[in-house]
């Protein structure tokens, strides 16, 4: 798939087939996250790949909006260092957003679905994932084969019209 095709096909998937994800495809998704842009190239991230069903169920308890994540064959937890400085914290979250987008776009590129969720209860996330106290779980990315609709171009996206979004030279 070409980049444009992947962008046109990317969607939030919350319902997955009960099919394992090929390790080679998963490695490509993870490599896309590893290679994503990072402010000053400091790469303040780690990825915890979760395939154990019981761990996925526990992870879903870290935020009420993550209740659907155990249905995915793979959940990737995006981990970052805890920092006190607001500027650094925002920079880290920006980098994690880029890593998440790169992974989700790569998943689409290789024919997999993906979805994202937050993780709010950090003490629970640390306990489940065995994270040290100086790390937190920012996001959960689910990856797998969509159960109903294969990955393909979305011909009528539910998006604001381009002329409402793009402003030239001034607002």
Secondary structure as GFF3:
##gff-version 3
##sequence-region A 1 171
A	DSSP	alpha_helix	3	9	.	.	.	ID=ss1
A	DSSP	alpha_helix	23	34	.	.	.	ID=ss2
A	DSSP	three_ten_helix	39	41	.	.	.	ID=ss3
A	DSSP	beta_strand	46	50	.	.	.	ID=ss4
A	DSSP	alpha_helix	53	60	.	.	.	ID=ss5
A	DSSP	three_ten_helix	64	66	.	.	.	ID=ss6
A	DSSP	three_ten_helix	69	71	.	.	.	ID=ss7
A	DSSP	beta_strand	74	81	.	.	.	ID=ss8
A	DSSP	alpha_helix	86	109	.	.	.	ID=ss9
A	DSSP	beta_strand	113	118	.	.	.	ID=ss10
A	DSSP	alpha_helix	122	129	.	.	.	ID=ss11
A	DSSP	beta_strand	135	144	.	.	.	ID=ss12
A	DSSP	alpha_helix	162	165	.	.	.	ID=ss13
###
